[in-house]
Amino acid sequence: MIATCNRRERLLATLAQLAALPERPPVVVVDNASTDGTAAAVRRRYPDVEVIACDRHIGSASRTVGVAAARTPLVAFSDDDSWWAPGALARSVELFEAYPRLGLLAAKILVEPVGRLDPTCEVMRDSPLPRPLPLPGPSVLGFLACAAVARRSAVLACGGFHGRYGFGGEEQLLAVDMAVTGWGLAYVDEVVAHHEPASGPRSWQGAHEVRNRLWSTWLRRPLPRAVRLTIALTADGNGSGPRALVAAMRGMPWVLRERRVVPAHVDRWLRLLEETG
C-alpha cells in the first residue's frame, strides 16, 4: 500500500514499477486530500489499483487506512517514491510462512539513482538486540515505512500508525507496540526495495521527528528514562530541539491519557539500542 499527497507524477511512475513486478501484487493507494488530481489520474491509468481518497490530510495514519482496506494477510508498505525489486515480495511471503512469529520485515533499501545502501539499513544489519524468537535476520525495534512488509493482523491489533504523528519517525511507536505484543521484527538483507527520494530533507522534518520521538518516549518509557531522553533529544544547538519540545508539550493531555509503559524486557532492548547507537 502507498500513502501519497500531491505527487501525482512520482506516484504514477512508482505504480508502473509495481505493475511490472512478476508477483503482480494488488495495490491500495491512500490519497491525503491531494489537489493535483492524483486520485483521478491513478483511477484512469491503473483501474485495478484501489484508491481511497481522504477528504483531509491524515498523515501516516493513512497507512492504517490502507492496511484496513487490504484483503491479504501481508501488507507491503511503499512510499510514492519507493518500489520493490522483482522477487522481493515472493520471498517475503516465504519468510512469513517459515517464521510464524515474524510480525514485520524491514527490507534492504537501495537509494537510487546510484543504488547505495541506505545508512539506516547498516544500523539495522548490525543490531545488537537478542533474538528471543526465531527470525530470518537481525532483530530490530524500528523500520522505514517506505520498505517494510508486515502481517496485517499484527499492525491492526496494535492500532497501526498513530493518528497524531503525521510523518517523521512515526514508525517507532508501532514497532515497539508490536514487540510488546509478542511479534518479532527483523531486518532481512535478501529482501530488496528501491527508494528514490525526490528531494532532501523537508524544512519541517527534523522538528517533526524529534517531536514524535518525544511522544513515543513519554508514551512508553519509564519516567526516569523518559526524563533523561527528553533532555538528550532537546539539546539541539540549531533550535529544532526546543521547537520540538514546545510542539510535543501541546500533546501532553492525550499523551497522559494513552501512556502505557513497556515491559522491562522491551525497555532493556530499547536501552541497548540507545547505548550502542
N, C-alpha and C positions, 0 to 999 in steps of 0.2 A: 504494500500500500504506500501511497505517496501523499504527503500534505504539501500544499503549494499556495502561493499568493502572488498574483501579478507577475508571473514569469512564464507567460504562455509559450513563447518560442523555445525557451530552455526545456520546459516540460515536454513539449511535443517531440523534441529531439531525444529526450530520455525515454519516452514511450516507444519510439522507434527502436531503440536499443533493446528494450524489454520484449517487444514484439518479435524480434529476431532470435530470441533465445530458443534453444531446442526444447526446453521444458514447456514453453508457451503458458506461462503462469497467468491465472486470472488476476486482473489489476483493479484496485479500487483507488480512485483519486478523490481526496477531500480538498475542496477549494475554499480557502479562507476569504470569502467575500471579495474576490478579485474584481477589478474594474476594467480589465483589459480583454474581456471576452474569453477568458481561459476555459470556463465550463462548456460554452457553446463550441469552441474550437475542438476540444477533446471529443465531445459527442459526435461532431461532424466527421472528424478524421478517424477516430477509433471507436466505432459504435459498440464494440464488445467490452470496452472499459466502463466500469461502473463509476459514475461521477456523482458525488454528493456535494452540493453547493450550499455552504453555510451562509446565513444572512448577516453574520458578523465575524470578525476575526477572533478565533478562539485559541490561536497559538498551537502549542504542541498537543493540547487536548484534542485537536483534530485527528491526531493519530489514533486516539482511543475510539473516536467515531468510526474510523476506518477499520479498526480491529473488530469492533462490534458488528460491522456490516459484512465482514469476511465470512465465507462459507467453508473455509478449510481449517483443519486443526492447527496448521502452522501459518504464521504470517511473516513475510519478509518485508522489512522496512527499507524504503529508499527515500532519498530526497529528490527534488526535481532536477538535481544536477549529479545524481549518482545512479549507477546501474550495476547489474550482476554479470559476472563472467559466465560464459557458457558452461554448463555442468555444475555450477556452484549450488544452485537450488536443489538439484537432484541429489548431490552429495549431502546437503543439509538434511534432506528427508531421511537418508540412510542413517545419519548420525543420531537424529532424534529417535529413530526406531531402535537403534542399538543402545541408547542411553536413556532409559525411561525417566530419570530424574533430571535430565537436562531441560532447563526452562528457557534458556536463551543462549544463542550462539553469536558471538561477536566475530565478524569476518575480518580477514586481512584486506586492508584498503590501499589501493594504489592510486596516488594522486596524479591526475592527468593534467597536461598532456605529456609529461615526461615519464610517468609510471613509477615515481618514487614511493617508497613505503611511508605511510602516514606515521608521524612520530608517536602518536597515541598507541599504535599497534606495537611498536617496540616496547613500550611500557607494559602493555598487557601481556606480551610474549614472555617478558621477564618477571611476571607476577610472583611475589613471594608467598602468596596465600597457600594454605594447605588445601588438599583435595579430600574433604570429608565424604564426598560422593564420587562414584566412577564418572569421569568426564573425558571428553575427547581432546582436551587441551588444557592449558593453564587455567586455574580458577580465577575469576575476576569479579569485581564488585562495581563495574561500570561498563559502559559501551557507548558507541556512537550510533545514533539512530539513523544515520544515512546508510548503514550497512550492518544490519543485525537481523537474525531470524529468531522468532520466539513462538512458544506454544500459546495459541490464542487464549486457551482457558486460564493459563497462569497469569497472563497480562490482565485479563478482565477480573480475575479473582483479587488481584492487588489494586484494582481501581484504575489501572492504566496510567497515563501521564497526567500529572496534577493540573487541574483546570486553571490555577492561578499563575503558573510558572511562565507561560509564554514560551519563548525559545531562548536557549543558552544554558547549558548544564542541566537541562530538565531530566536527563536520563538517570542521574544518580539516585534519586529517591525511589524510582521504580526498581532499579537494580537491587537496592538494599531491601526493599519490601519483598522482592522475590526470594532473596536469600533467607529472610526471616521466616517465610512460609515454607521453607524446605526445598526450594528449587536450586539447582546448580546453574551457574553461569560460567561459560568457558570461552576463551579465545581460541579460534581454530584457524591455523595458518593456511590450511589447504582449501578453505572456502574463500573465494576472492571476489571483491567488489571494486568498482572503479568510481572515483569521485573527481569531478572537475569543477571546483568552485569558481563561480563567475567573477568574484572579486575578493579582496582581502577582508579582514575583519570589519564588521559594521561599527559605526561610532558608538552604538549603544551596547555592543556585545559584551565588553568586559564588565561593565557595571551590572548587566543582567545576570551574567554568570556568577558573579560574587553574591549578588542578592539571592539567587536561587540556592547557592551553596550554603549561605547563612540560614535560609529557611529549612533546608534539609538537615542542617546541623541542629537547629532548635527543635525540629520536629522529632528527631530520632536519637539524639545522643544524650548521655547522662549530663546533668547540669555542669559539673566541674569541667568536663571535657568541652562542652559547648562554649563555656566562657573563654577557655584558652584558645579554641579555634576561632572564635569571633575576633579576638584581639589579633590573631595572626592574619586572618583574612582581610581585616580592615586596615592593616598597617601598610597602606599603599601611598607612596610618595607622589604619585601623579593625580591623586584626588578621587579615583574611581572607588576606592575602598570606603571612604566616608560617605560618598554619594550612595553607594550600595547599602550601607548600614541604615541611612535615613529611609531609603525605599523599603528595606526589609522591616524596619520598625513599624511601618504603616500596616504591615500584615500581622502584627503581634496578636490581636484578638483572635483571629481564626487559627493562628499557629498554636496558641494555648489550648484552644478547643480540640484541635486534631493531634496534639502531641502524644506520641506513643514511643517510649524508649525501647530501643532494640535489646534483645537478649545479650547476655555478657559475651557469648562466643562471637556474635556478629560484631560487637563493639571492639573485641580484640582484633578481629580481622581488619576492621577499619583503621585501628591504631597502627597496625603493622604496615599498612599501605602509607599512612601519613608519616611514619617514622623512617620508612625506606625511600619515600618519594622526594 
